[in-house]
Amino acid sequence: TETNLSTIFEYVNQVEPTILVIDSIQTTYADDLESSPGSVSQVRECASRLQHLAKSQNISVFLIGHVTKDGTIAGPRVLEHIVDTVLYLEGDPFQAFRLLRSVKNRFGATSEVGVFEMASRGMIEVPNPSEAFLAERAISAPGSAIAITMEGTRPLLVEVQALTSQTTFSNPRRTANGVDLNRMLLISAVLSKRFGIPLHEQDIFVNVIGGLKVAEPASDLAMAVAIASSYADVAVPADLAVVGEIGLSGELRTVGQLSARLHEAAKLGFKRVLMPKLRRKLDDAPSGIQMVEARNVGEALKIAIQREPTARKRPIAESD
């Protein structure tokens, strides 16, 4: 193990590698600088010299950096400005899937994501992530909805699960894993206020299967359908996928890259997609899939749940 940059350069000149991995840039130091490893000046200078080495000798250099508790790169932001590409390796430590996400790319698109699975021989590519995320889906279970989300330009189908339970506390619990808690609170408030579902007396738990974190508003409707399905104790049809953003008045708003989402759903065998009402006809919609349009959450819930909730639950009201 070597952290002295001068010694590393000597090894590079001897071996003449095509790939150089520095693990980590925060522990590497230039001995002609008086500051300690990991300081702003050391990180900046070491990264600059490694950049010059990469370009002068045509070597691909990978710099592994420390991250803070919130997942961002530790140390000076100048490091991100020097390099050509910034990649984050994300994933739940208790799940097999890992996501390699691009947040900066000087020579290509950003916000791209690669999905890998941790195996005995290391990380291997998952060629069809949507199929992998849905492999163990319980078809007839209430509280489950399939969301069509985008990771960069890549459409992914993920299972959003919800569980509602009569609370025993004065303040009902709200727990979210894989979705934004504030977004879940907003959707719960819309369901209660606009559509008469008394969630104020229910504990609500929402989870995204596979350890994936879903941030885009296009997953709002899937979350609402999963919560209502659990409350009504009625399963969502197995051939139905869901996409759409929810406004505060309960209206459904269209989402971007809809054609790519529909093609991904059709590829995995879904026959119908529940979605907001389109302002104009979609020209490149895939064949063999039915676009079920709804103006508001009330209409969408009646389509997804198919019938009135069971007798022990209150019926879902229509929107005005």
N, C-alpha and C positions, 0 to 999 in steps of 0.2 A: 504494500500500500504506500503510495507516494502522494504527498500534498504540495510539495515544492514545485512551482511552475517551471522553474529553470530545469530541474531534473526531468520533469515530464516532457519538456521540449527535446531534451537529449535522447530520451527513449523513442520519441516520435521520429527523430532523424535517423535512428538506427533501424527501427522496425519498418518504417514507411507504411503505416496502416492506411486503409481507406475509410475506416470509421474509428473515431475516438470518443470515448464516454468518460466524462468527468463527474464523479460522484463523491462529494457534491461541490458546487461552486463556492459555497459558503465556507468550506474547510480548506480550499485551495488558496495559496498565498504566493505573492511575488517577494522574494527575499530582499529586493532592493527598496522596498517600502517599509517604513517604520511601523505602520499601523498593524493591528492584529488581524488574523483571518476573520472574514465575515463582516468587516467594517465596510463602509460605503466606498472608500477609496480602493480597498483591496478587491472587492467584488467588481467594481467598474473597470479597474485596470486589468484584472485577470480575464474578464470577459472580452475586453477590447483586444488583448493580445491573442486570445484563442480565436477570435473572429479573424484577425489578420492571418493566423496560421491556417485556418480553414480555407481562406480564399487564395492564399499564396501557394499552398501545396495541394489544393483540390481535395481536401479531407472533409468528410461529414462529421461535425462535432456536435455531440449531445451533451448539454449541461443539465444535470439533475440538481434541482434546488429544493430547499426546505420550504414548507408552507406554514402559514399561521393557523390558529384554531378555526378561523372561519374559511379556510381553504384557499386563501390567496398566497401568492409567492412572497416569502419573507424577504426583508431587506429592501434596498433601494429600487424604485421603479425604473431606474436607468437600465437595469439588466434586461427588462422587457423591450426597451427601445433599441438595444444593441443587436439582439438576436433576430433571426428571420421569422421564426415560428415559435409560438408558445402553445404547449400542449399540457392539458391537465388529465391525470389518470384518476378517475372517480369510481366509487362503488361502495356498496354496503359490505363491511367486513364479514357479515354473516351470510352473504349471497355469493353465488359463483360468478356472476356477471361483473365485468369491468367496462367502463366507458372511457375511451380516449377522445377528449374533446379539444378542438382547436379554437382558441380565442384570439389568436393573431396569426396571420399568414401573409407574408410579404409577396408571395408568388402564387397565391390561390385564394379560394373562398375560406371565410371564417365561419365559426359556429357549426362546423362539420363534426360528426361524431362517428367513431368506430366502436363496435360492440365486440367484446372478447369474453371468453369463458376461462376461468382458472382451472386448469387440469393438472395432472401429475407431472406432465412435461413442460408446464408453464402456461402462458396465455395463448389460447388458440382462437382464431377468428370464428365468429358466429355469422355464417353467411345469410341466414334469415332470422334476424332478431325477433320480429313480430311473432313468428311461429314458436320460437323458444320461450318467449314471455307467456304465451297462451297454452303451452303444452299441458299443464296440469290444471287447466280451468275446470271448475265444477259447473256443468252445463245448467242444472236445474236449481241452483242455489239462489235464493233471494239476496238482494244487496250487492249484486255484481253487474257491472256494465263495462263494455269494451269501448275505450276511448281511442280515437285516431289522432295522434299527436305528431308533431314534427320536431326532429332534432337536426337543426340546420336545414338541409334540403332533403333529409331522409325521413320518410314517413314511418312511424312505428305504431303498432296496435298494442295497447297495454290494458291489462285488467285493473279496473278501479273497484275496490271493494268497500262497502260501508256497512256498519252495524249500528242500529239504533236500539236502545234499551231503556226501559222505564227507570228514571233516576231515583236514587235514594238520598240525594243531596239537595240542599237549597239552591245551589248553583250547579246546573248540569255540566258534565264534563265534555270537553271538545278536544279530541286527539287526532292529529293528522300526521301521517307518515308517507312521504313521497309527494305530497301536495302542499301548497302554501296554506298555513293555518288561517291567515286572514281571508284568503279566498274562500275557504270552506265556511268560515263564519258568515261571509257575505251571502253565499248561496243558501245557507241555512236560514238566514233572515228573510231572504226573498221567498223561500218555500213557506215560511210561517206567515209572513205578512200578506203576500199576494195570493197564496193558494190554500190557505187555511189548514196547513199541516201543523199540529201543535208540538213543534219540536222543542218548545221551551221546557217541556217536562221529560225530555229524552236526553240521555247521554248519546253522543255521536262519535263514532270512530271511523276514520277513513284511511285506507291503505292502498298503495300502488304495489302490485305484485312484481317481484324481480329485483327490488332495490332501486328501481329507476326513479328519478326525481322529475316530476312533470310540472313545469312552470307556466306554460302558455295558457291564456284564457280559453283556448279552443277546447280544453278538457272540462270546462264548467258544466256543460250539459250532462256529460257522463257522470260527473260527481253528483249532480242533482238527481239523475235517474237512479243511481245506486242508493242514495239516501232514501228516496221515496219507495224504492223497491223493498228495501229492508223494513221500512216502517209499515208498508202494506203487506209484507210477508208474501210477496208475489215475485216470481222469477221473471227476468227479462228474457224474451225469446233468444234462443241461441244463435239465430242467423242475423241478429241485429247489432250493428255497430253505431256509435254515437259520436257526433262532433257538433260543436257550437259554443259560442260565448253568450253569457247571460248578463243582461242589463239590470239595473236596480228596480225597474218597473216590471221585471219578469219577461221582457221581450228577448227574443233570440236574435243574435247578430251573426252575420256571415264571417267566415274565416278565410285566410289566405291559403294558397296552394291546394285548393279543394280537389282538383283533378288528380293530383298525386296521391292524396289521401284515399280517394275512391278506388283508384287502381290497386293500391295496397290492400284495401279491404276485399276487393274482388279476387285478388290473387290468393287470399287465404280462405276463400269459400263463403264469405258473407254475402247474403242475398239482398239485404236491405241496409241502408244507412239513414239514420234519423238525423236531420240537419235543419238549419234555419231556412226559411223560405227565400228562394233566390230572386234577385232583382231581374236577372235575365237568364236565358237558357244557357246551360253549360255545353259548349260545343264538343269537347273531347271527353265526355263521360264514358266510362267503360261499359261494354255490353254485359248483360247478365246480372246487373245490380240495379235495384230499385231505389231511387232517391225519395225518401219519405220526408216531406217538408212540413214544418210547423212554425206558426207565427210567434208563439210564446211557450213558456215552460208548461203551462196547463195542458195545452194541446199535445206537447211532446210526452208528458207523463201518461196521458190516456192511451197514446199509441204504444209506448214502451211497456206499460203494465197490462194493457189489453182489457182489463175489466176493473170494476170497483174493488177496493181493498176488502180484505176479510172482515167479518162482522166485529171482531174485537178491535178493529182499527176504525178511525174516522175516515170518511170518504175524502178524496182529493177534490177541492173545489175548482170550479172554472175561474179563469181570469176575467175581469170585467172588460 
